[in-house]
Amino acid sequence: MTDSLSRAVAIVEALEEVIGKAATRLAGAPASEDDQTIPYDIASVSSAVAASRHLVDRGPHSEAEADLALLFAADTAADLAGRLVGRELLWGTDRSALDGASEHIAAGRAPEFLDAIADRVLAAGGEAAPRQLSDELQLVRSTFRDFAEAMVRPVADGIHQHDEDIPESIIDGLSEMGCFGLSIPAEYGGFADGGADELLGMVVVTEELSRASLGAAGSLITRPEIIGTAIARGGTEEQRRRWLPRIASGERLCGVAVTEPNHGSDVGGITTTAVRDGDDWVLNGVKTWCTFAGRANYLLVLARTHPDRAAVHRGLSLFVVEKPSFPGHKWDIAQDGGGSATGRAIRTLGYRGMHSFEVTFDNWRVPADNLVGLDEGLGRGFYLQMQAFANARLQTAARAVGVMQSALELAADHAAQRPVFGHPLTSFQLTRTKLARMAAHIAACRAFTATAARAIAAGDGVLAAAQVKQLACRSAEWVTREAQQLHGGYGYAEEYTVSRLFVDARVLSIFEGADEVLALRVIARQLRKGGSTRAR
């Protein structure tokens, strides 16, 4: 074990002890909606502590990896200490909690230590750390990186600047490469084989596509991931065979309609209704933030099928709404019986290309056999949706890592070429410190996505999925902000890609589970139940 790794382990053990005491404090205190500040901080730090653990446990370690593990653990300790000051009793600990690791924390935060890390990052062209992929996954990574460089990157900035549709060439190319079937069982035309590492391919592909563009490529997998998981777990055998092969092949594109104008994270409160009428269900309501709902052929719609709203989440069911694919920012469909569905794209700061729609259903008829699970699916929609979101949160974490990796590469390249006061920007200590810390965040989040993928595949990933999503998305905001700052005024110009990365990263902490909701309603609750910070 290297000196850096042994120091990192010592810090992580001290951090885990603090989080353990804090979790005990949470478990012993009455749960209250009014008690949010401390649980939020504890949950947020627990995500970084979990990532630190996965980074130090990931072996074998090169010197570069060990140094990044030490840096990230030390930074996490500094963050924890800042949140702890003045609130020690509320955390269930005291000011001396990290004293035993203070020497190691100091070593991991020493400017000269970060300087050495920056040397490696710059020499590697902005690559954060070795990836430790199998030969098979390395081939997958190389294949999709080549595709992204050739087909996505050249058009990504134009799609963002003009809010254009994703070109058919990208969608068709990814369809041919099997991109939409990465998490669909092999027996239904996909590539998931049920092994421990079945989700790692999806993580690798997502990162590489997101590195080129979040809105034009990296997010294309998310909706097939959600709808495919829901159908595979909750659909009948006939439904699986009817829908999944078409999703896996890319023949049918997908969208998801869950959120409503007055019900975002409060999924149990949605008001869109589905009422049985003969051989159909009749949908009425408005959904919002339905990404890719224009181009989609299948919309996974969560609706209230129980007439009593007091049933809350127990009264929700999932439907697959089939529709034509429409380009552009508006669409309108009328049924022979008088029903209609309309879509209007919502203009956004970033994340352009797929377009996020507000969708209105007015007496829209859905065949009864499009209720996921048929009669057995009644009232199970919320649970199937939440299970599907665990996979989507992992995929979102991978998207965040791809955006961060791109930002680090651009920052390292620009800093190496930009002269300031007669010297390259990379010659200044503060620049090097920023680059080193950016690399450490990426390495930690990348390691965590790998272990979270295995936990989710094993059916034990609720906490890990929430933690890695929360951490990676917050990290992406900070990393892209620092990359933009290193570009100076150029970073604020749309003609520079880093400006796109900055606004794209901002959405990541909002969708697939907002940061605060994940912290309070998933992570803190799991910690109260004695959930481990480790993904098994």
C-alpha positions as CSV (number, residue, x, y, z in Angstrom):
1,M,0.0,0.0,0.0
2,T,1.4,3.4,-1.0
3,D,1.8,6.2,1.5
4,S,-1.0,8.2,-0.2
5,L,-3.4,5.2,-0.2
6,S,-2.7,4.4,3.5
7,R,-3.4,8.1,4.4
8,A,-6.5,8.1,2.3
9,V,-7.8,5.0,4.1
10,A,-7.1,6.6,7.5
11,I,-9.2,9.6,6.5
12,V,-12.0,7.6,5.1
13,E,-12.2,5.5,8.3
14,A,-12.5,8.7,10.3
15,L,-15.1,10.1,8.0
16,E,-17.2,6.9,8.2
17,E,-17.1,7.0,12.0
18,V,-18.5,10.5,11.9
19,I,-21.2,9.6,9.4
20,G,-22.0,6.5,11.5
21,K,-22.6,8.6,14.6
22,A,-24.6,11.1,12.6
23,A,-26.8,8.3,11.2
24,T,-27.4,7.0,14.7
25,R,-28.4,10.5,15.7
26,L,-30.8,10.6,12.8
27,A,-32.3,7.2,13.7
28,G,-32.8,8.3,17.3
29,A,-34.5,11.6,16.5
30,P,-38.2,11.8,15.6
31,A,-38.6,12.1,11.8
32,S,-40.0,15.5,10.9
33,E,-40.6,17.5,7.7
34,D,-39.4,20.6,9.7
35,D,-36.0,19.0,10.4
36,Q,-34.1,19.3,7.1
37,T,-30.9,21.3,7.4
38,I,-28.9,18.8,9.4
39,P,-30.2,15.7,7.6
40,Y,-29.4,17.4,4.3
41,D,-25.8,18.0,5.3
42,I,-25.3,14.6,6.7
43,A,-26.8,12.9,3.6
44,S,-24.7,15.1,1.2
45,V,-21.5,14.4,3.0
46,S,-22.3,10.7,3.2
47,S,-22.4,10.6,-0.6
48,A,-18.9,12.0,-0.8
49,V,-17.7,9.6,2.0
50,A,-19.1,6.7,0.1
51,A,-17.3,7.8,-3.0
52,S,-14.1,8.1,-1.1
53,R,-14.5,4.6,0.2
54,H,-15.1,3.2,-3.3
55,L,-12.1,5.0,-4.6
56,V,-9.7,3.7,-2.0
57,D,-11.2,0.2,-2.3
58,R,-10.8,0.1,-6.0
59,G,-7.6,-1.7,-6.8
60,P,-4.9,-2.3,-7.8
61,H,-3.9,1.4,-7.3
62,S,-1.3,3.2,-9.4
63,E,0.5,6.1,-7.7
64,A,-1.8,8.5,-9.6
65,E,-4.9,6.8,-8.4
66,A,-3.7,6.7,-4.8
67,D,-2.9,10.4,-4.9
68,L,-6.3,11.2,-6.3
69,A,-7.9,9.1,-3.5
70,L,-6.0,11.0,-0.9
71,L,-6.9,14.4,-2.4
72,F,-10.6,13.6,-2.6
73,A,-10.7,12.1,0.9
74,A,-9.0,15.2,2.3
75,D,-11.3,17.5,0.4
76,T,-14.3,15.6,1.7
77,A,-13.0,15.9,5.3
78,A,-12.6,19.7,4.8
79,D,-16.2,19.8,3.5
80,L,-17.4,17.8,6.5
81,A,-15.5,20.0,9.0
82,G,-17.1,23.1,7.5
83,R,-20.6,21.7,7.9
84,L,-19.8,20.4,11.4
85,V,-18.6,23.6,13.0
86,G,-21.1,24.9,15.5
87,R,-23.4,21.9,14.9
88,E,-21.4,19.1,16.5
89,L,-24.1,18.1,18.9
90,L,-26.7,18.1,16.2
91,W,-24.5,15.6,14.3
92,G,-24.0,13.5,17.4
93,T,-20.2,14.1,17.6
94,D,-17.7,16.7,18.8
95,R,-15.0,19.0,17.5
96,S,-12.3,16.4,17.8
97,A,-14.0,14.0,15.4
98,L,-11.3,14.3,12.7
99,D,-8.3,15.1,15.0
100,G,-6.9,11.6,14.5
101,A,-6.7,12.1,10.8
102,S,-5.5,15.7,10.8
103,E,-2.0,14.8,9.7
104,H,-3.3,12.8,6.7
105,I,-5.8,15.6,5.8
106,A,-3.0,18.1,5.8
107,A,-0.9,15.9,3.5
108,G,-3.8,15.6,1.1
109,R,-4.5,19.3,0.9
110,A,-0.8,20.5,0.7
111,P,-0.4,22.8,-2.4
112,E,2.7,21.0,-3.5
113,F,0.9,17.7,-3.4
114,L,-1.8,19.0,-5.7
115,D,0.9,20.5,-7.9
116,A,2.3,17.0,-8.6
117,I,-1.2,15.7,-9.4
118,A,-1.7,18.6,-11.8
119,D,1.5,17.6,-13.6
120,R,0.1,14.2,-14.4
121,V,-3.3,15.6,-15.4
122,L,-1.6,18.0,-17.9
123,A,0.7,15.3,-19.2
124,A,-2.3,13.0,-19.8
125,G,-4.2,15.7,-21.8
126,G,-6.8,16.2,-19.1
127,E,-7.4,12.5,-18.4
128,A,-8.4,12.2,-14.7
129,A,-7.1,8.7,-13.9
130,P,-6.8,5.1,-15.3
131,R,-10.2,3.5,-15.8
132,Q,-9.4,-0.1,-14.9
133,L,-11.7,-1.5,-17.6
134,S,-11.7,-5.0,-18.9
135,D,-10.5,-5.5,-22.5
136,E,-14.1,-5.9,-23.6
137,L,-15.3,-2.7,-21.9
138,Q,-12.2,-0.9,-23.2
139,L,-13.2,-1.9,-26.7
140,V,-16.8,-0.6,-26.0
141,R,-15.4,2.7,-24.7
142,S,-13.1,3.1,-27.7
143,T,-15.9,2.3,-30.2
144,F,-18.3,4.8,-28.7
145,R,-15.6,7.5,-28.2
146,D,-14.8,7.2,-31.9
147,F,-18.4,7.5,-32.9
148,A,-18.9,10.5,-30.6
149,E,-15.8,12.3,-31.9
150,A,-16.9,11.7,-35.6
151,M,-20.6,12.1,-35.4
152,V,-21.6,14.1,-32.3
153,R,-18.9,16.6,-31.4
154,P,-18.8,18.3,-34.8
155,V,-22.5,19.2,-34.5
156,A,-23.0,19.5,-30.7
157,D,-22.3,23.3,-30.4
158,G,-24.6,24.1,-33.3
159,I,-27.5,22.0,-31.9
160,H,-27.1,23.8,-28.6
161,Q,-26.8,27.3,-30.1
162,H,-29.8,27.0,-32.4
163,D,-31.9,24.6,-30.3
164,E,-32.0,22.1,-33.2
165,D,-33.2,18.5,-33.3
166,I,-30.7,15.7,-32.9
167,P,-29.7,14.6,-36.4
168,E,-31.0,11.3,-37.7
169,S,-27.4,10.3,-38.4
170,I,-26.7,10.2,-34.6
171,I,-29.9,8.3,-33.7
172,D,-29.5,5.8,-36.6
173,G,-25.8,5.3,-35.8
174,L,-26.5,4.6,-32.1
175,S,-29.4,2.3,-33.1
176,E,-27.0,0.2,-35.3
177,M,-24.5,0.0,-32.4
178,G,-27.1,-1.4,-30.1
179,C,-27.1,1.6,-27.8
180,F,-30.8,1.5,-26.9
181,G,-30.7,-2.1,-25.8
182,L,-27.8,-2.0,-23.3
183,S,-30.0,-2.6,-20.3
184,I,-32.7,-4.7,-21.9
185,P,-32.5,-8.5,-21.3
186,A,-30.9,-10.4,-24.2
187,E,-34.0,-12.6,-24.6
188,Y,-35.9,-9.5,-25.7
189,G,-33.3,-8.2,-28.2
190,G,-31.0,-6.3,-25.8
191,F,-27.6,-6.9,-24.3
192,A,-28.2,-7.4,-20.6
193,D,-27.2,-10.8,-19.5
194,G,-28.0,-10.7,-15.9
195,G,-24.4,-10.7,-14.8
196,A,-22.8,-8.6,-12.0
197,D,-21.4,-6.2,-14.5
198,E,-24.4,-5.9,-16.9
199,L,-24.8,-2.2,-16.2
200,L,-21.2,-1.2,-16.6
201,G,-21.4,-1.2,-20.4
202,M,-24.3,1.3,-20.1
203,V,-22.2,3.5,-17.7
204,V,-19.1,3.4,-20.1
205,V,-21.2,4.3,-23.2
206,T,-23.1,7.0,-21.4
207,E,-19.9,8.7,-20.2
208,E,-18.4,8.7,-23.7
209,L,-21.5,10.1,-25.4
210,S,-22.0,12.7,-22.7
211,R,-18.4,13.8,-23.1
212,A,-19.3,14.9,-26.6
213,S,-22.7,16.3,-25.8
214,L,-25.2,15.8,-23.0
215,G,-28.2,16.9,-25.0
216,A,-27.3,15.6,-28.4
217,A,-26.2,12.1,-27.4
218,G,-25.5,11.3,-23.7
219,S,-29.2,11.4,-22.7
220,L,-30.5,9.3,-25.5
221,I,-30.1,6.2,-23.4
222,T,-32.0,7.5,-20.4
223,R,-35.5,7.1,-21.6
224,P,-35.1,3.6,-23.1
225,E,-33.4,2.8,-19.7
226,I,-36.5,3.9,-17.7
227,I,-39.2,2.5,-19.9
228,G,-37.3,-0.7,-20.6
229,T,-36.8,-1.3,-16.9
230,A,-40.4,-0.7,-16.1
231,I,-41.7,-3.0,-18.8
232,A,-39.1,-5.8,-18.0
233,R,-40.0,-5.8,-14.3
234,G,-43.7,-5.0,-14.4
235,G,-45.0,-6.0,-17.8
236,T,-46.6,-9.2,-18.9
237,E,-44.7,-11.6,-21.1
238,E,-46.7,-10.5,-24.1
239,Q,-45.9,-6.8,-23.4
240,R,-42.2,-7.5,-23.0
241,R,-42.2,-9.3,-26.4
242,R,-44.3,-6.6,-28.0
243,W,-42.3,-3.5,-26.8
244,L,-38.8,-4.4,-25.7
245,P,-37.3,-5.7,-29.0
246,R,-38.5,-2.5,-30.7
247,I,-37.0,-0.3,-28.0
248,A,-33.7,-2.3,-28.0
249,S,-33.3,-2.0,-31.8
250,G,-34.1,1.7,-31.8
251,E,-37.1,1.1,-34.1
252,R,-39.2,2.9,-31.4
253,L,-37.9,5.9,-29.6
254,C,-39.0,6.7,-26.1
255,G,-40.1,9.4,-23.7
256,V,-41.3,9.5,-20.1
257,A,-44.3,11.5,-18.8
258,V,-44.3,11.6,-15.0
259,T,-43.8,15.2,-13.7
260,E,-46.7,17.6,-13.7
261,P,-46.8,21.4,-13.4
262,N,-47.7,21.3,-9.7
263,H,-46.1,17.9,-8.9
264,G,-42.4,17.5,-9.5
265,S,-40.6,15.4,-6.9
266,D,-44.0,14.8,-5.2
267,V,-44.9,12.0,-7.6
268,G,-47.5,10.6,-5.3
269,G,-49.6,13.8,-5.7
270,I,-50.0,13.7,-9.5
271,T,-53.5,14.5,-10.9
272,T,-53.4,13.1,-14.4
273,T,-56.2,10.6,-14.5
274,A,-56.9,7.3,-16.4
275,V,-60.5,6.1,-16.3
276,R,-61.6,2.7,-17.7
277,D,-64.1,2.9,-20.5
278,G,-64.8,-0.4,-22.2
279,D,-61.6,-1.6,-23.9
280,D,-59.8,1.6,-23.3
281,W,-58.4,3.8,-20.6
282,V,-59.1,7.5,-21.1
283,L,-56.3,9.9,-20.1
284,N,-56.8,13.5,-19.0
285,G,-54.1,15.8,-17.6
286,V,-50.9,17.8,-18.2
287,K,-47.4,16.5,-18.0
288,T,-44.3,18.6,-18.1
289,W,-40.5,18.1,-18.6
290,C,-41.2,15.2,-20.9
291,T,-37.8,15.0,-22.6
292,F,-37.8,13.8,-26.2
293,A,-41.6,13.5,-26.2
294,G,-41.8,14.9,-29.8
295,R,-39.6,12.3,-31.4
296,A,-40.7,9.5,-29.1
297,N,-43.0,6.7,-30.4
298,Y,-43.6,5.4,-26.9
299,L,-44.4,7.6,-23.9
300,L,-44.4,6.0,-20.5
301,V,-47.2,7.8,-18.7
302,L,-47.9,7.6,-15.0
303,A,-51.5,8.3,-14.2
304,R,-54.0,8.0,-11.4
305,T,-56.3,5.0,-11.9
306,H,-57.8,4.9,-8.4
307,P,-60.6,7.5,-8.0
308,D,-59.8,8.3,-4.4
309,R,-56.8,10.7,-4.3
310,A,-56.3,9.6,-0.7
311,A,-54.7,6.5,-2.1
312,V,-51.8,8.7,-3.1
313,H,-49.0,6.7,-4.7
314,R,-50.9,3.4,-4.3
315,G,-53.5,4.7,-6.8
316,L,-51.0,5.2,-9.7
317,S,-50.5,3.0,-12.8
318,L,-48.2,3.1,-15.8
319,F,-49.3,3.2,-19.4
320,V,-47.4,2.9,-22.7
321,V,-48.9,5.6,-25.0
322,E,-48.0,4.9,-28.6
323,K,-47.8,7.9,-31.0
324,P,-46.2,9.1,-34.2
325,S,-42.7,10.7,-34.1
326,F,-42.6,14.4,-34.7
327,P,-39.6,16.7,-35.3
328,G,-39.4,20.2,-34.0
329,H,-40.9,22.0,-31.0
330,K,-44.6,21.4,-31.4
331,W,-46.9,18.5,-32.2
332,D,-50.6,17.8,-32.1
333,I,-52.5,14.5,-32.5
334,A,-56.3,14.0,-32.8
335,Q,-58.0,10.6,-32.4
336,D,-61.1,9.5,-34.4
337,G,-63.1,9.4,-31.2
338,G,-62.4,13.0,-30.3
339,G,-59.4,12.6,-28.0
340,S,-56.2,14.6,-28.5
341,A,-52.6,15.0,-27.3
342,T,-50.5,18.1,-27.8
343,G,-46.9,18.9,-27.1
344,R,-45.0,22.2,-26.7
345,A,-41.3,22.3,-26.2
346,I,-40.1,24.4,-23.2
347,R,-37.1,26.6,-23.9
348,T,-34.2,25.8,-21.6
349,L,-30.8,27.2,-20.8
350,G,-29.0,24.1,-21.9
351,Y,-29.6,20.4,-22.5
352,R,-30.9,21.2,-25.9
353,G,-31.4,18.8,-28.8
354,M,-33.8,16.4,-27.3
355,H,-36.3,19.2,-26.3
356,S,-38.4,18.9,-23.1
357,F,-42.1,19.1,-23.7
358,E,-45.3,20.0,-21.8
359,V,-47.8,17.4,-22.9
360,T,-51.5,17.7,-22.6
361,F,-53.9,14.7,-22.8
362,D,-57.5,15.5,-23.5
363,N,-59.7,12.4,-23.4
364,W,-56.9,10.5,-25.0
365,R,-57.7,6.8,-25.4
366,V,-55.2,4.1,-24.6
367,P,-55.9,0.4,-25.3
368,A,-56.5,-1.5,-22.1
369,D,-53.6,-3.9,-23.0
370,N,-51.2,-0.9,-22.8
371,L,-51.6,-0.8,-19.0
372,V,-48.2,-2.1,-17.9
373,G,-48.8,-5.4,-16.1
374,L,-52.5,-5.3,-17.1
375,D,-54.8,-5.9,-14.0
376,E,-51.8,-6.9,-11.9
377,G,-50.2,-3.5,-12.8
378,L,-53.1,-1.5,-11.3
379,G,-51.7,0.6,-8.4
380,R,-48.1,-0.5,-9.1
381,G,-47.1,2.4,-11.3
382,F,-45.3,4.3,-8.6
383,Y,-43.2,1.4,-7.5
384,L,-42.3,0.4,-11.0
385,Q,-41.4,4.0,-11.8
386,M,-39.1,4.3,-8.7
387,Q,-37.4,1.0,-9.5
388,A,-36.7,2.3,-13.0
389,F,-35.4,5.6,-11.6
390,A,-32.6,3.8,-9.7
391,N,-31.2,2.7,-13.1
392,A,-31.8,6.2,-14.5
393,R,-30.0,7.8,-11.6
394,L,-26.9,5.7,-12.2
395,Q,-27.1,6.7,-15.8
396,T,-27.4,10.3,-14.9
397,A,-24.3,10.0,-12.7
398,A,-22.4,8.6,-15.7
399,R,-23.7,11.5,-17.8
400,A,-22.3,13.9,-15.2
401,V,-18.9,12.1,-15.3
402,G,-18.8,12.5,-19.1
403,V,-19.6,16.2,-18.9
404,M,-16.9,16.7,-16.2
405,Q,-14.3,14.8,-18.2
406,S,-14.9,17.0,-21.2
407,A,-14.7,20.1,-19.1
408,L,-11.4,19.0,-17.6
409,E,-9.9,18.3,-21.0
410,L,-10.9,21.7,-22.3
411,A,-9.6,23.5,-19.2
412,A,-6.3,21.7,-19.3
413,D,-5.8,22.4,-23.0
414,H,-6.8,26.1,-22.7
415,A,-4.7,26.7,-19.6
416,A,-1.6,25.2,-21.4
417,Q,-2.0,27.5,-24.4
418,R,-3.2,30.7,-22.7
419,P,-0.4,33.2,-21.7
420,V,-1.1,35.4,-18.7
421,F,1.4,38.0,-17.5
422,G,4.0,36.5,-19.8
423,H,3.6,32.9,-18.6
424,P,1.3,30.0,-19.4
425,L,-1.8,29.8,-17.3
426,T,-0.7,26.3,-16.2
427,S,2.4,27.8,-14.5
428,F,0.3,29.4,-11.7
429,Q,-0.3,27.4,-8.6
430,L,-4.0,28.2,-8.3
431,T,-4.6,26.9,-11.8
432,R,-2.9,23.7,-11.0
433,T,-4.8,23.3,-7.8
434,K,-8.1,23.6,-9.7
435,L,-7.1,21.0,-12.2
436,A,-6.0,18.6,-9.6
437,R,-9.2,18.9,-7.6
438,M,-11.3,18.6,-10.8
439,A,-9.5,15.3,-11.6
440,A,-10.1,14.0,-8.0
441,H,-13.8,14.6,-8.3
442,I,-14.0,12.8,-11.6
443,A,-12.0,9.9,-10.4
444,A,-14.2,9.5,-7.3
445,C,-17.4,9.8,-9.2
446,R,-16.2,7.4,-11.8
447,A,-15.2,4.8,-9.2
448,F,-18.6,5.2,-7.5
449,T,-20.6,4.7,-10.7
450,A,-18.8,1.4,-11.2
451,T,-19.6,0.0,-7.7
452,A,-23.1,1.5,-7.8
453,A,-23.7,-0.3,-11.1
454,R,-22.8,-3.6,-9.5
455,A,-25.0,-2.9,-6.4
456,I,-28.0,-2.0,-8.6
457,A,-27.5,-5.1,-10.8
458,A,-27.5,-7.2,-7.5
459,G,-30.8,-5.6,-6.5
460,D,-29.3,-3.6,-3.6
461,G,-28.6,-0.2,-5.1
462,V,-31.3,2.2,-3.9
463,L,-28.9,4.1,-1.6
464,A,-25.9,3.9,-3.9
465,A,-27.9,5.1,-6.9
466,A,-29.1,8.1,-4.9
467,Q,-25.7,8.9,-3.5
468,V,-23.8,8.7,-6.7
469,K,-26.4,10.7,-8.6
470,Q,-26.4,13.4,-6.0
471,L,-22.6,13.6,-5.7
472,A,-21.7,13.4,-9.4
473,C,-24.3,16.0,-10.4
474,R,-23.2,18.5,-7.8
475,S,-19.5,17.8,-8.8
476,A,-20.4,18.4,-12.4
477,E,-21.7,21.9,-11.6
478,W,-18.5,22.8,-9.7
479,V,-16.1,21.2,-12.3
480,T,-17.7,22.9,-15.3
481,R,-17.8,26.2,-13.4
482,E,-14.1,26.0,-12.7
483,A,-13.4,25.0,-16.3
484,Q,-15.3,28.0,-17.5
485,Q,-13.5,30.3,-15.0
486,L,-10.1,29.1,-16.3
487,H,-11.3,30.2,-19.8
488,G,-11.8,33.7,-18.5
489,G,-14.0,35.8,-20.8
490,Y,-13.9,33.2,-23.5
491,G,-15.7,30.8,-21.2
492,Y,-18.7,33.1,-21.3
493,A,-18.9,33.1,-25.1
494,E,-21.3,30.6,-26.8
495,E,-18.7,29.8,-29.4
496,Y,-16.6,28.1,-26.8
497,T,-17.8,24.6,-25.9
498,V,-17.1,25.1,-22.2
499,S,-20.1,27.5,-21.9
500,R,-22.4,24.7,-23.2
501,L,-21.0,22.3,-20.6
502,F,-21.6,24.8,-17.8
503,V,-25.3,25.3,-18.6
504,D,-25.8,21.6,-19.4
505,A,-24.4,20.5,-16.1
506,R,-26.8,22.7,-14.2
507,V,-29.8,20.5,-15.1
508,L,-28.2,17.4,-13.7
509,S,-29.0,18.2,-10.0
510,I,-32.6,18.9,-10.9
511,F,-33.9,15.9,-12.9
512,E,-34.1,12.2,-12.1
513,G,-34.5,13.2,-8.5
514,A,-33.7,16.7,-7.3
515,D,-30.6,17.1,-5.1
516,E,-32.6,18.1,-2.0
517,V,-35.2,15.3,-2.5
518,L,-32.6,12.6,-2.9
519,A,-30.8,13.8,0.2
520,L,-33.9,14.1,2.5
521,R,-36.3,11.5,1.2
522,V,-33.9,8.8,0.0
523,I,-30.4,9.0,1.5
524,A,-31.3,10.4,4.9
525,R,-34.1,7.8,5.2
526,Q,-31.8,5.0,4.3
527,L,-29.2,6.2,6.8
528,R,-31.9,6.3,9.5
529,K,-32.6,2.7,8.7
530,G,-29.0,1.8,9.2
531,G,-28.1,1.8,5.5
532,S,-24.4,1.4,4.8
533,T,-22.5,4.1,3.0
534,R,-20.9,1.4,1.0
535,A,-22.5,-0.1,-2.2
536,R,-22.0,-3.8,-1.9
